[in-house]
Every structure is written in C-alpha cells, then in structure tokens.
C-alpha cells in the first residue's frame, strides 16, 4: 500500500474502537498492527492485517486483506512462537556463504502487557 493510499484510508476500514495503529510497508504488502478496545472499552486486543494492493481488470485498485485477532492472554505464547520461527529461519535457511541480511534478533514477548 502506498503512503497516499494509507493517508486516504484506502484498503482499511475505519473503526471507532481503534486506539493505536502502526503500518509497516514491506514490498508489495502493508502490515497493520492495530490496538483496539472491546465493546464497553473494558479491554484491549491486537489485530494484525496483511493488505495487498492489486489491480482489477478495469484498471482500478482493490485490496486483498487477511486479518488475525490476538488477545492479551495469548501475547506471550504468540511472541514466543513467532520468535522461534524467526530463529529457525535464520539458523536453517541461510546458506553459509551468503551474508546474513536479516536484522538482529529482537527479544519478543518480554514486555508486560
């Protein structure tokens, strides 16, 4: 998603329950990490949305979106699983002669929620 599209709100539904949003552009995809509140504003949760811009047959743009909901009781297990998968990829996919282009390991899941 392009910055002008993000600024105009294309590809995203607006929501009054949204507390915080962090868009991350990664090639042809944009990931949105959104903190939202439950009905009654009693609790927060996170949605992670992958948005991919595509061109329709008529030349207009549309977006394919995939969304997951992450609740606070699952934060630590989710972060641990994500970190394990990233570590596995870093340790097993790279060919020994290739430079490590992956960013340094971050310690996911150590913050208290």
N, C-alpha and C positions, 0 to 999 in steps of 0.2 A: 504494500500500500504506500502511496506517495504522501509526502507531508501535506500537500494541498488537499488531498482526499481526506486525510485524518482531520485537518483543521475544519473541513466542511462536514465531517461526521459521516462520510460515505463508508459503507461496509460495516457500520456499527449501529446497534440500536441504542438510543439514549434511555437512561433509566434514572429515576429519582432516588433509587436506593444505592447508587454508586457513590462511594466515599473517596476512592483514590483509583487512578488508572495510570499504568506505566506501559506505553507502547514500545516494542522492541522490533526494529526493522532488521530482517535477516534475508537478504537476497530478494526472492520473489514473494516472500512471506512476511507478514507482520504478526507478532505475538502481542496480545494484550493481557496484562496481569492486572486484574481489577479486584479491588476490595469493595464488597457490597455489604449491606446490612439486611438482616432478616426482617420480615414484616414485624412491625412494632419496634424496630430498631433495637432489639434486645441482644443481638449477637452479630458478629461479622463472619464472612466467609470469603473465599477467593474463587474467581472464575479465571481460567486460562483459555484464551481464544486464539486459534490459529486462523488468520484471514489470508486468503489467496485471491488476488485480483485476476480475473480472466476476461477475455474479450468474447462477447456473444457474436452470433452470426451477423447481426445487423450492425456490428461495429461498436456497440455500446458496451460499457464495462459493467461487470457484476462481480460478486464476491462469493467464494466458497468459504464457509466458516465451520470450524469444528470447535466445540466448547466442552470443557470439563469443569466440574464444581469440586472444590476442595474445602472441606470443613476443618475447623481448628483441631478437632480430635485426631485428625489424620495428618497434620502438618509434619510431625517428626518422622513418621513412617514413610510418607511421600518423599521428603527431603533425603532420607537415608537411601531409599530405593533409587532415586534419581542420581545421587552421588555414586552409589555402587555401579550403576550402569555407565556413567561417565568415566569412572576409574577403569572399568573393564575395557571400554573402548580405547582409552588412552594406552593401556598396557598391552592390548592384544591386536589392535588393528594396524598400528603403525609399523611400517617396515623399518628395520634397524638403520638403514642407510638414509632414510628421509628425516628431515628436521621435524621436530615436534612443533607444529603450528597451532596446537591447541593452547588456549590460555591456561595460566596457572590454576591449580586446584583451589577451589573455594570451599570453605567448610560450611556446607548447607546444613540447616537444621539446628544450629547451636543457639540461635536466639530463642528467648522465651516468648511464647505467644499467649 
